[in-house]
Amino acid sequence: MKTAFITLALPIPSTIAELHAAIETALNHHGEPLRWAITRIENDTAHIEAIVTTA
């Protein structure tokens, strides 16, 4: 198992539930998320940092 540090920039949807789902979906493309955090908000974009595991 390997770990990787991932950064993402996603547009902010209209609800928190949609934002959470969008983050989880985007992270799953890179591996299994161990932890993630929204580190910055700029205009209508959320910046996320995460640690994911891959096989």
MMTF fields as JSON, N, C-alpha, C and O atoms, coordinates in Angstrom:
{
  "mmtfVersion": "1.0.0",
  "mmtfProducer": "UNKNOWN",
  "numBonds": 219,
  "numAtoms": 220,
  "numGroups": 55,
  "numChains": 1,
  "numModels": 1,
  "chainsPerModel": [1],
  "groupsPerChain": [55],
  "chainIdList": ["A"],
  "bondAtomList": [4, 2, 8, 6, 12, 10, 16, 14, 20, 18, 24, 22, 28, 26, 32, 30, 36, 34, 40, 38, 44, 42, 48, 46, 52, 50, 56, 54, 60, 58, 64, 62, 68, 66, 72, 70, 76, 74, 80, 78, 84, 82, 88, 86, 92, 90, 96, 94, 100, 98, 104, 102, 108, 106, 112, 110, 116, 114, 120, 118, 124, 122, 128, 126, 132, 130, 136, 134, 140, 138, 144, 142, 148, 146, 152, 150, 156, 154, 160, 158, 164, 162, 168, 166, 172, 170, 176, 174, 180, 178, 184, 182, 188, 186, 192, 190, 196, 194, 200, 198, 204, 202, 208, 206, 212, 210, 216, 214],
  "bondOrderList": [1, 1, 1, 1, 1, 1, 1, 1, 1, 1, 1, 1, 1, 1, 1, 1, 1, 1, 1, 1, 1, 1, 1, 1, 1, 1, 1, 1, 1, 1, 1, 1, 1, 1, 1, 1, 1, 1, 1, 1, 1, 1, 1, 1, 1, 1, 1, 1, 1, 1, 1, 1, 1, 1],
  "groupList": [{"groupName": "MET", "atomNameList": ["N", "CA", "C", "O"], "elementList": ["N", "C", "C", "O"], "formalChargeList": [0, 0, 0, 0], "bondAtomList": [1, 0, 2, 1, 3, 2], "bondOrderList": [1, 1, 2], "singleLetterCode": "M", "chemCompType": "L-PEPTIDE LINKING"}, {"groupName": "LYS", "atomNameList": ["N", "CA", "C", "O"], "elementList": ["N", "C", "C", "O"], "formalChargeList": [0, 0, 0, 0], "bondAtomList": [1, 0, 2, 1, 3, 2], "bondOrderList": [1, 1, 2], "singleLetterCode": "K", "chemCompType": "L-PEPTIDE LINKING"}, {"groupName": "THR", "atomNameList": ["N", "CA", "C", "O"], "elementList": ["N", "C", "C", "O"], "formalChargeList": [0, 0, 0, 0], "bondAtomList": [1, 0, 2, 1, 3, 2], "bondOrderList": [1, 1, 2], "singleLetterCode": "T", "chemCompType": "L-PEPTIDE LINKING"}, {"groupName": "ALA", "atomNameList": ["N", "CA", "C", "O"], "elementList": ["N", "C", "C", "O"], "formalChargeList": [0, 0, 0, 0], "bondAtomList": [1, 0, 2, 1, 3, 2], "bondOrderList": [1, 1, 2], "singleLetterCode": "A", "chemCompType": "L-PEPTIDE LINKING"}, {"groupName": "PHE", "atomNameList": ["N", "CA", "C", "O"], "elementList": ["N", "C", "C", "O"], "formalChargeList": [0, 0, 0, 0], "bondAtomList": [1, 0, 2, 1, 3, 2], "bondOrderList": [1, 1, 2], "singleLetterCode": "F", "chemCompType": "L-PEPTIDE LINKING"}, {"groupName": "ILE", "atomNameList": ["N", "CA", "C", "O"], "elementList": ["N", "C", "C", "O"], "formalChargeList": [0, 0, 0, 0], "bondAtomList": [1, 0, 2, 1, 3, 2], "bondOrderList": [1, 1, 2], "singleLetterCode": "I", "chemCompType": "L-PEPTIDE LINKING"}, {"groupName": "LEU", "atomNameList": ["N", "CA", "C", "O"], "elementList": ["N", "C", "C", "O"], "formalChargeList": [0, 0, 0, 0], "bondAtomList": [1, 0, 2, 1, 3, 2], "bondOrderList": [1, 1, 2], "singleLetterCode": "L", "chemCompType": "L-PEPTIDE LINKING"}, {"groupName": "PRO", "atomNameList": ["N", "CA", "C", "O"], "elementList": ["N", "C", "C", "O"], "formalChargeList": [0, 0, 0, 0], "bondAtomList": [1, 0, 2, 1, 3, 2], "bondOrderList": [1, 1, 2], "singleLetterCode": "P", "chemCompType": "L-PEPTIDE LINKING"}, {"groupName": "SER", "atomNameList": ["N", "CA", "C", "O"], "elementList": ["N", "C", "C", "O"], "formalChargeList": [0, 0, 0, 0], "bondAtomList": [1, 0, 2, 1, 3, 2], "bondOrderList": [1, 1, 2], "singleLetterCode": "S", "chemCompType": "L-PEPTIDE LINKING"}, {"groupName": "GLU", "atomNameList": ["N", "CA", "C", "O"], "elementList": ["N", "C", "C", "O"], "formalChargeList": [0, 0, 0, 0], "bondAtomList": [1, 0, 2, 1, 3, 2], "bondOrderList": [1, 1, 2], "singleLetterCode": "E", "chemCompType": "L-PEPTIDE LINKING"}, {"groupName": "HIS", "atomNameList": ["N", "CA", "C", "O"], "elementList": ["N", "C", "C", "O"], "formalChargeList": [0, 0, 0, 0], "bondAtomList": [1, 0, 2, 1, 3, 2], "bondOrderList": [1, 1, 2], "singleLetterCode": "H", "chemCompType": "L-PEPTIDE LINKING"}, {"groupName": "ASN", "atomNameList": ["N", "CA", "C", "O"], "elementList": ["N", "C", "C", "O"], "formalChargeList": [0, 0, 0, 0], "bondAtomList": [1, 0, 2, 1, 3, 2], "bondOrderList": [1, 1, 2], "singleLetterCode": "N", "chemCompType": "L-PEPTIDE LINKING"}, {"groupName": "GLY", "atomNameList": ["N", "CA", "C", "O"], "elementList": ["N", "C", "C", "O"], "formalChargeList": [0, 0, 0, 0], "bondAtomList": [1, 0, 2, 1, 3, 2], "bondOrderList": [1, 1, 2], "singleLetterCode": "G", "chemCompType": "PEPTIDE LINKING"}, {"groupName": "ARG", "atomNameList": ["N", "CA", "C", "O"], "elementList": ["N", "C", "C", "O"], "formalChargeList": [0, 0, 0, 0], "bondAtomList": [1, 0, 2, 1, 3, 2], "bondOrderList": [1, 1, 2], "singleLetterCode": "R", "chemCompType": "L-PEPTIDE LINKING"}, {"groupName": "TRP", "atomNameList": ["N", "CA", "C", "O"], "elementList": ["N", "C", "C", "O"], "formalChargeList": [0, 0, 0, 0], "bondAtomList": [1, 0, 2, 1, 3, 2], "bondOrderList": [1, 1, 2], "singleLetterCode": "W", "chemCompType": "L-PEPTIDE LINKING"}, {"groupName": "ASP", "atomNameList": ["N", "CA", "C", "O"], "elementList": ["N", "C", "C", "O"], "formalChargeList": [0, 0, 0, 0], "bondAtomList": [1, 0, 2, 1, 3, 2], "bondOrderList": [1, 1, 2], "singleLetterCode": "D", "chemCompType": "L-PEPTIDE LINKING"}, {"groupName": "VAL", "atomNameList": ["N", "CA", "C", "O"], "elementList": ["N", "C", "C", "O"], "formalChargeList": [0, 0, 0, 0], "bondAtomList": [1, 0, 2, 1, 3, 2], "bondOrderList": [1, 1, 2], "singleLetterCode": "V", "chemCompType": "L-PEPTIDE LINKING"}],
  "groupTypeList": [0, 1, 2, 3, 4, 5, 2, 6, 3, 6, 7, 5, 7, 8, 2, 5, 3, 9, 6, 10, 3, 3, 5, 9, 2, 3, 6, 11, 10, 10, 12, 9, 7, 6, 13, 14, 3, 5, 2, 13, 5, 9, 11, 15, 2, 3, 10, 5, 9, 3, 5, 16, 2, 2, 3],
  "groupIdList": [1, 2, 3, 4, 5, 6, 7, 8, 9, 10, 11, 12, 13, 14, 15, 16, 17, 18, 19, 20, 21, 22, 23, 24, 25, 26, 27, 28, 29, 30, 31, 32, 33, 34, 35, 36, 37, 38, 39, 40, 41, 42, 43, 44, 45, 46, 47, 48, 49, 50, 51, 52, 53, 54, 55],
  "secStructList": [7, 3, 3, 3, 3, 3, 3, 3, 3, 3, 3, 7, 7, 1, 1, 2, 2, 2, 2, 2, 2, 2, 2, 2, 2, 2, 2, 2, 6, 6, 1, 3, 3, 3, 3, 3, 3, 3, 3, 3, 3, 3, 6, 6, 3, 3, 3, 3, 3, 3, 3, 3, 3, 3, 7],
  "xCoordList": [0.849, 0.0, 0.899, 1.892, 0.535, 1.26, 0.336, -0.883, 0.91, 0.147, 0.589, 1.727, -0.329, -0.027, -0.701, -1.79, -0.038, -0.589, -1.24, -0.593, -2.51, -3.285, -3.785, -4.203, -3.745, -4.397, -5.41, -5.151, -6.555, -7.634, -8.183, -8.092, -8.742, -9.496, -10.838, -10.9, -11.91, -13.247, -14.175, -14.078, -15.076, -16.081, -17.006, -17.318, -17.433, -18.303, -19.754, -20.267, -20.427, -21.841, -22.72, -22.216, -24.023, -24.941, -25.17, -25.623, -24.866, -25.074, -23.809, -22.956, -23.72, -22.591, -22.588, -21.528, -23.761, -23.854, -23.312, -22.617, -23.624, -23.111, -21.592, -20.902, -21.073, -19.629, -18.933, -17.928, -19.459, -18.876, -18.865, -17.859, -19.963, -20.049, -19.056, -18.417, -18.926, -17.994, -16.549, -15.755, -16.208, -14.858, -14.585, -13.549, -15.502, -15.325, -15.189, -14.337, -16.015, -15.954, -14.614, -13.996, -14.167, -12.897, -11.726, -10.811, -11.746, -10.653, -10.625, -9.549, -11.786, -11.842, -11.194, -10.807, -11.069, -10.381, -8.876, -8.193, -8.364, -6.934, -6.581, -5.406, -7.547, -7.316, -8.335, -9.346, -8.061, -8.944, -8.523, -7.404, -9.411, -9.034, -8.856, -9.723, -7.737, -7.526, -8.014, -8.688, -7.66, -8.126, -8.077, -7.319, -8.882, -8.858, -9.33, -9.998, -8.971, -9.376, -9.514, -8.764, -10.486, -10.592, -9.611, -9.762, -8.618, -7.562, -7.696, -7.082, -8.506, -8.649, -9.9, -10.277, -10.538, -11.668, -11.281, -10.948, -11.327, -11.06, -12.213, -12.493, -12.872, -14.019, -15.009, -15.58, -15.237, -16.177, -15.458, -16.013, -14.218, -13.417, -12.942, -12.44, -13.107, -12.592, -11.307, -11.264, -10.272, -8.994, -8.895, -9.061, -8.623, -8.621, -7.248, -6.626, -6.774, -5.561, -5.967, -6.786, -5.392, -5.797, -4.636, -3.675, -4.764, -3.878, -4.747, -5.796, -4.298, -5.033, -4.087, -2.869, -4.666, -3.884, -4.213, -5.339, -3.193, -3.381, -2.752, -1.879, -3.207, -2.684, -1.309, -0.734],
  "yCoordList": [-1.17, 0.0, 1.238, 1.302, 2.206, 3.464, 4.593, 4.494, 5.655, 6.849, 7.972, 8.005, 8.881, 10.026, 11.268, 11.199, 12.398, 13.692, 14.281, 14.418, 14.626, 15.127, 16.537, 16.816, 17.417, 18.721, 18.843, 18.44, 19.403, 19.596, 21.005, 21.639, 21.48, 22.737, 22.418, 22.02, 22.595, 22.259, 23.461, 24.237, 23.617, 24.682, 24.367, 23.205, 25.389, 25.209, 25.121, 26.069, 23.982, 23.858, 24.621, 25.284, 24.524, 25.331, 24.826, 25.592, 23.543, 23.03, 22.334, 21.899, 22.246, 21.561, 20.079, 19.507, 19.456, 18.037, 17.781, 16.79, 18.665, 18.513, 18.701, 18.012, 19.631, 19.852, 18.608, 18.161, 18.056, 16.856, 15.706, 15.01, 15.51, 14.442, 14.68, 13.74, 15.922, 16.239, 15.974, 15.471, 16.31, 16.066, 14.57, 14.11, 13.81, 12.358, 11.711, 10.845, 12.124, 11.569, 11.881, 11.003, 13.123, 13.52, 12.769, 12.346, 12.601, 11.908, 10.426, 9.839, 9.815, 8.393, 8.079, 6.935, 9.066, 8.858, 8.67, 8.116, 9.128, 9.053, 7.916, 7.563, 7.336, 6.27, 6.344, 7.039, 5.625, 5.613, 6.741, 6.724, 7.729, 8.848, 8.412, 7.744, 8.789, 8.595, 9.799, 9.672, 10.964, 12.215, 13.308, 13.222, 14.325, 15.464, 16.694, 16.593, 17.865, 19.125, 20.188, 20.216, 21.053, 22.247, 23.244, 23.656, 23.628, 24.485, 25.946, 26.82, 26.21, 27.595, 27.713, 26.781, 28.864, 29.205, 30.476, 31.489, 30.416, 31.591, 31.758, 30.873, 32.882, 33.164, 32.006, 31.802, 31.253, 30.129, 28.787, 27.814, 28.732, 27.515, 27.09, 27.904, 25.805, 25.228, 24.479, 23.685, 24.729, 24.035, 22.966, 23.25, 21.739, 20.598, 19.953, 19.825, 19.543, 18.757, 17.433, 17.403, 16.334, 15.013, 14.033, 14.2, 13.008, 11.851, 10.681, 10.407, 9.996, 8.831, 7.636, 7.793, 6.442, 5.216, 4.563, 4.633, 3.923, 3.169, 1.801, 1.612, 0.853, -0.516, -0.645, -1.733],
  "zCoordList": [0.0, 0.0, 0.0, 0.725, -0.815, -0.9, -0.474, -0.619, 0.047, 0.362, -0.568, -1.035, -0.822, -1.687, -1.124, -0.555, -1.292, -0.92, -2.168, -3.206, -2.064, -3.207, -2.898, -1.774, -3.884, -3.764, -4.897, -6.031, -4.567, -5.539, -5.429, -4.378, -6.503, -6.517, -7.161, -8.324, -6.397, -6.885, -6.771, -5.82, -7.739, -7.607, -6.437, -6.177, -5.749, -4.589, -5.063, -5.657, -4.803, -5.172, -4.185, -3.278, -4.362, -3.565, -2.145, -1.295, -1.859, -0.49, 0.021, -0.754, 1.331, 1.963, 1.598, 1.345, 1.567, 1.227, -0.179, -0.403, -1.124, -2.485, -2.526, -3.277, -1.721, -1.658, -1.103, -1.655, -0.028, 0.572, -0.441, -0.58, -1.135, -2.142, -3.282, -3.755, -3.719, -4.808, -4.39, -5.185, -3.148, -2.646, -2.588, -3.068, -2.006, -1.895, -3.282, -3.48, -4.223, -5.573, -6.234, -6.836, -6.122, -6.731, -6.095, -6.8, -4.787, -4.119, -4.459, -4.57, -4.624, -4.949, -6.294, -6.536, -7.166, -8.443, -8.236, -9.098, -7.099, -6.811, -5.864, -5.755, -5.181, -4.215, -3.086, -3.193, -2.011, -0.841, 0.105, 0.618, 0.347, 1.207, 2.663, 3.226, 3.265, 4.697, 5.478, 6.499, 4.976, 5.581, 4.526, 3.56, 4.72, 3.822, 4.576, 5.605, 4.043, 4.655, 3.577, 2.602, 3.779, 2.941, 3.54, 4.69, 2.771, 3.301, 2.907, 3.519, 1.878, 1.42, 0.574, -0.136, 0.658, -0.208, -0.949, -0.333, -2.276, -3.111, -4.075, -4.884, -3.99, -4.847, -4.75, -3.678, -5.794, -5.779, -5.864, -6.375, -5.363, -5.443, -4.063, -3.287, -3.767, -2.523, -2.847, -3.787, -2.073, -2.243, -1.165, 0.021, -1.584, -0.682, -0.702, -1.757, 0.481, 0.613, 1.242, 2.159, 0.747, 1.244, 1.194, 0.443, 2.022, 1.979, 1.517, 2.099, 0.466, -0.055, -0.111, -0.198, -0.059, -0.213, -1.543, -2.035, -2.112, -3.353, -3.167, -2.32, -3.967, -3.862, -4.44, -4.427]
}
